[in-house]
């Protein structure tokens, strides 16, 4: 693959939204806009971010942009209560809770009818209604106590440095089982941004993530879910094939700088031809030269694998058909399809 900016923030915006700036719908938002929800008791788009910190660009990575706000991602915590303030402070009989919800629904309907054309209001009301249904469903989805010890050990739950990422990979599988359309996992900060100390920094990043993601693929496959689940792994750009030395010129602490001209992502699962490598770089790995894939191509291919045509998935905004792939020429990379 190749991209068009070698700075983290605009490159992340591009890979997430198709444009190098804020305010656009993300890939997840477009997906649930096109496919809708399969489980009415859980959000269609769930985000499992790292308890240690937000990724580059923070919560903008799962925004709805100019799509109705109901399509933005919902953050779930991987430990403790999945969503803060999900449960009431005082437990009441089921009949009383139902009467209360029915009354709230009627009041919300009156309030909404008096204020037509307010998508934020509609989304807020819908989120409260979903929260009521989530009280049992979300807690169950994130409860790993029912998973066998063998499964938890396969992911790396309960030991460092894999525990946090392992929990979220296992939760992702449980959410997919329950019909959540789009699940997005993040690692904190920029752990792959190894400008210095590449040898130790890269190993540390891999130690945190390799076992959990391998376990996720194996688990999905053995449960018969991989054929209907697309797994996508990647970042916003690559690294140069030459060393970057720290200020003291200590070669033992060398790293590598950003490279927008060549990087790799991988797909697994639904509709993918396993074991396929597509494209190549020049002889030193500086730039992609053969079968180059752009970010719009990448987006078009993901949407195709999810059953969506990137040219038909749009919203009319001020007379322009706004799409994830924008006005760019984009193609589905059919060479990697089964």
C-alpha positions in Angstrom: 0.0 0.0 0.0 0.9 3.7 -0.2 -0.6 6.8 1.3 -0.3 10.6 0.8 0.9 12.0 4.1 3.8 11.1 6.4 2.5 12.8 9.5 0.5 10.7 12.0 -2.6 12.9 12.5 -3.6 13.5 8.8 -2.5 9.9 7.8 -4.8 8.5 10.5 -7.7 10.7 9.4 -7.1 9.4 5.9 -7.1 5.7 6.8 -10.1 6.1 9.1 -12.3 8.5 7.1 -10.9 8.8 3.5 -9.9 12.5 4.0 -6.9 14.0 5.8 -8.9 16.2 8.2 -11.5 16.0 11.0 -15.2 16.0 10.7 -15.8 13.0 8.4 -17.5 9.7 9.0 -15.2 6.8 9.9 -15.1 3.4 8.1 -17.1 1.9 11.0 -19.8 4.6 10.8 -20.2 4.1 7.0 -20.4 0.4 7.6 -23.3 0.5 10.1 -24.9 3.3 8.0 -25.0 0.8 5.1 -25.7 -2.5 7.0 -27.7 -1.4 10.0 -27.8 -3.3 13.3 -28.2 -7.1 13.7 -28.5 -7.1 17.5 -31.0 -4.6 18.9 -29.6 -4.9 22.5 -26.0 -4.0 21.6 -24.6 -1.1 19.5 -23.8 -1.9 15.9 -20.4 -0.3 16.2 -18.3 -1.0 19.3 -14.9 0.5 20.1 -12.4 -1.3 22.4 -9.8 1.3 23.1 -6.8 0.8 25.4 -7.2 1.6 29.1 -3.7 3.0 29.0 -4.7 5.8 26.6 -6.4 7.0 23.5 -4.9 6.5 20.0 -3.7 9.4 17.8 -6.7 11.7 17.1 -8.5 10.4 20.1 -12.3 9.8 19.9 -12.4 11.3 16.4 -11.4 7.8 15.2 -15.0 6.6 15.7 -17.0 9.7 14.9 -20.1 9.8 12.6 -19.1 13.1 11.0 -21.9 14.3 8.8 -23.8 11.0 9.0 -26.6 10.9 11.6 -24.8 10.7 15.0 -26.5 7.4 15.9 -23.9 5.7 13.6 -20.8 6.7 15.7 -18.9 4.1 17.6 -19.7 3.2 21.2 -16.8 2.8 23.6 -16.8 -0.3 25.8 -14.4 -0.7 28.7 -12.7 -4.1 28.9 -12.7 -4.2 32.7 -15.3 -3.2 35.2 -18.6 -1.9 34.0 -18.6 -1.9 30.1 -20.3 1.5 30.0 -20.3 4.0 32.9 -23.6 4.7 34.5 -25.3 1.9 32.6 -27.1 0.6 35.7 -29.4 2.6 38.1 -28.2 3.4 41.6 -31.3 1.8 43.1 -32.6 -1.6 42.0 -36.4 -1.6 41.4 -38.8 -4.4 40.5 -39.0 -5.3 36.8 -42.6 -4.0 36.5 -41.6 -0.6 37.9 -38.7 -0.3 35.5 -40.9 -1.2 32.6 -43.6 1.4 33.6 -40.8 4.0 33.9 -39.4 3.2 30.5 -42.8 3.3 28.8 -43.4 6.8 30.4 -40.0 8.0 29.3 -40.6 6.7 25.8 -43.9 8.7 25.6 -42.3 11.8 26.9 -39.4 11.4 24.5 -41.8 11.0 21.6 -43.7 14.2 22.5 -40.4 16.1 22.9 -39.1 14.9 19.6 -42.3 15.7 17.7 -42.1 19.3 19.0 -38.5 19.5 17.6 -38.4 17.9 14.1 -35.2 17.9 12.1 -32.9 17.4 15.1 -30.7 14.4 14.5 -28.6 14.9 17.6 -31.8 14.8 19.7 -33.0 11.6 18.0 -29.6 10.0 18.5 -29.5 10.9 22.2 -33.0 9.4 22.7 -32.0 6.3 20.8 -28.9 6.0 22.9 -30.8 6.1 26.1 -33.2 3.5 24.8 -30.3 1.3 23.8 -28.7 1.7 27.2 -31.8 0.3 28.8 -31.6 -2.8 26.6 -27.9 -3.1 27.1 -28.0 -3.5 30.9 -28.0 -7.3 30.5 -26.6 -7.8 27.0 -23.5 -5.7 27.4 -22.6 -7.1 30.8 -22.9 -10.6 29.4 -20.9 -9.9 26.3 -18.0 -8.6 28.3 -18.0 -11.2 31.0 -15.1 -13.5 30.3 -15.7 -15.7 33.4 -17.6 -18.2 31.2 -14.7 -18.7 28.9 -12.6 -21.8 29.5 -9.2 -21.5 31.1 -7.7 -23.0 27.9 -9.3 -20.3 25.8 -8.1 -17.5 28.1 -4.6 -18.9 28.1 -4.6 -19.2 24.3 -5.3 -15.4 24.1 -2.9 -14.5 26.9 -5.5 -13.3 29.4 -4.2 -13.1 33.0 -0.5 -12.5 32.3 1.6 -9.7 31.0 2.3 -8.2 28.6 -0.7 -9.6 26.7 -3.5 -9.4 29.2 -5.1 -6.1 28.1 -5.0 -6.7 24.4 -6.0 -10.3 24.9 -9.1 -9.4 26.8 -10.2 -7.0 24.1 -9.5 -9.6 21.3 -11.6 -12.1 23.3 -14.4 -9.6 23.9 -14.3 -8.8 20.1 -15.0 -12.4 19.4 -17.9 -12.4 21.9 -19.4 -9.3 20.3 -19.1 -10.7 16.8 -20.9 -13.9 18.1 -23.7 -11.6 19.3 -24.2 -9.8 16.0 -22.2 -6.6 16.5 -21.5 -5.4 13.0 -18.2 -3.6 13.5 -15.7 -3.9 16.3 -12.6 -1.8 16.4 -9.6 -2.4 18.7 -6.9 0.1 19.5 -3.5 0.1 21.2 -2.5 3.2 23.3 -0.6 6.0 21.7 2.0 5.1 19.1 3.7 1.9 20.3 4.8 1.1 16.7 6.4 4.6 16.2 9.9 3.4 16.7 12.1 6.4 15.8 14.7 5.1 18.2 15.4 1.8 20.0 13.8 -0.2 17.2 15.0 -3.6 18.5 13.4 -3.2 21.9 10.4 -1.1 20.9 9.3 -3.4 18.1 9.7 -6.5 20.2 7.7 -4.9 23.0 4.8 -4.0 20.7 4.8 -7.5 19.2 4.9 -9.1 22.6 1.7 -7.3 23.5 -0.2 -8.1 20.4 1.0 -11.1 18.5 -0.4 -13.9 20.7 -3.9 -12.3 21.2 -4.5 -11.6 17.5 -3.3 -15.1 16.4 -5.6 -16.5 19.1 -8.5 -14.5 17.7 -8.0 -15.8 14.2 -7.7 -19.4 15.5 -10.8 -19.0 17.8 -12.9 -17.5 15.0 -11.9 -20.3 12.7 -12.6 -23.2 15.1 -16.1 -21.7 16.0 -17.0 -21.4 12.3 -17.1 -17.6 12.5 -14.1 -16.7 10.3 -16.0 -17.4 7.0 -18.4 -14.6 7.9 -16.0 -12.2 9.8 -13.5 -10.0 8.1 -10.4 -9.2 10.2 -8.3 -6.2 9.2 -5.0 -5.3 10.7 -2.8 -2.3 9.9 -1.7 1.3 10.6 -1.6 4.6 8.8 1.8 4.3 7.0 5.1 2.4 7.0 8.7 2.9 8.1 11.7 3.7 6.0 14.2 1.0 5.2 17.1 3.1 6.5 18.2 3.7 10.1 17.3 6.9 12.0 19.9 7.7 14.6 19.2 9.5 17.9 20.8 12.8 18.7 23.9 11.1 20.3 24.4 9.0 17.2 24.3 5.8 19.2 23.7 3.1 16.5 22.5 0.7 19.2 19.5 2.9 19.7 18.7 3.4 16.0 15.1 3.4 14.8 13.2 4.1 11.5 11.4 7.2 10.3 7.9 7.4 8.7 7.4 6.2 5.1 4.2 7.1 3.2 5.4 5.3 0.0 5.2 1.7 1.2 3.4 -0.1 4.0 1.5 -3.4 4.6 -1.9 -4.3 5.9 -3.4 -7.7 6.1 -6.9 -9.2 5.8 -8.2 -12.5 7.0 -11.5 -14.3 6.9 -14.7 -13.6 4.9 -14.0 -13.7 1.2 -10.2 -13.5 1.4 -7.9 -15.8 -0.5 -5.6 -17.1 2.3 -1.9 -17.1 1.9 -1.9 -14.4 -0.8 0.7 -11.6 -1.0 -0.3 -8.8 -3.3 2.1 -6.1 -4.5 5.7 -5.4 -3.9 8.2 -2.7 -3.2 11.5 -1.7 -4.9 14.6 -3.6 -4.1 15.3 -1.7 -0.9 11.7 -1.4 0.4 11.4 2.3 0.0 8.4 2.5 -2.2 5.6 0.3 -3.5 6.1 -0.2 -7.2 4.1 -3.3 -8.3 0.3 -3.6 -7.9 0.1 -0.5 -5.7 -3.0 -0.2 -3.5 -4.2 3.3 -2.4 -6.2 4.0 0.7 -9.4 4.5 -1.4 -8.7 1.1 -3.0 -8.4 -0.4 0.5 -11.7 1.2 1.6 -13.5 0.0 -1.5 -12.2 -3.6 -1.0 -13.3 -3.7 2.7 -16.8 -2.4 1.8 -17.0 -4.9 -1.0 -16.2 -7.8 1.3 -18.9 -6.5 3.7 -21.4 -6.6 0.8 -21.4 -2.9 0.1 -20.6 -1.0 -3.2 -18.4 2.0 -2.4 -20.0 3.9 -5.2 -23.5 3.3 -4.0 -22.9 4.0 -0.3 -23.3 7.7 0.0 -25.3 10.5 1.6 -26.6 13.6 -0.2 -24.9 16.5 1.4 -25.5 19.9 -0.1 -26.0 18.4 -3.5 -22.9 16.2 -3.4 -23.0 12.5 -3.0 -20.5 12.1 -0.2 -18.8 8.7 0.0 -16.1 7.1 2.0 -13.9 7.0 -1.1 -14.8 10.5 -2.0 -14.3 11.6 -5.6 -11.2 9.5 -5.8 -10.8 6.7 -8.4 -11.0 3.6 -6.3 -11.0 -0.1 -7.2 -11.8 -3.3 -5.4 -8.6 -5.4 -5.2 -10.1 -8.5 -6.6 -6.8 -10.3 -6.8 -7.0 -11.1 -3.0 -10.6 -12.4 -3.1 -11.4 -16.1 -2.9 
